[in-house]
């Protein structure tokens, strides 16, 4: 497990605990923005991982939003 994986797991756990869909979406967008220059410089492994992390953050955002809507009913 690399340092980037550990940082992702810590961030993911903190965002899951905080339960803020907007913050999860922002971290997903940030991960995609950071991945773009890495693809440009042909650093594919890290860039691909960042895209996967962004997808996980977006999935977390959707799950948090669904939980928030079901709690309101």
Secondary structure, DSSP 4 states (H G I P E B T S, - for coil): --HHHHHHHHHHHHHHHHT-HHHHHHHHHHHHHHHHHHHHTT-HHHHHHHHHHHHHHHHHHHHHHHHHHHHH-
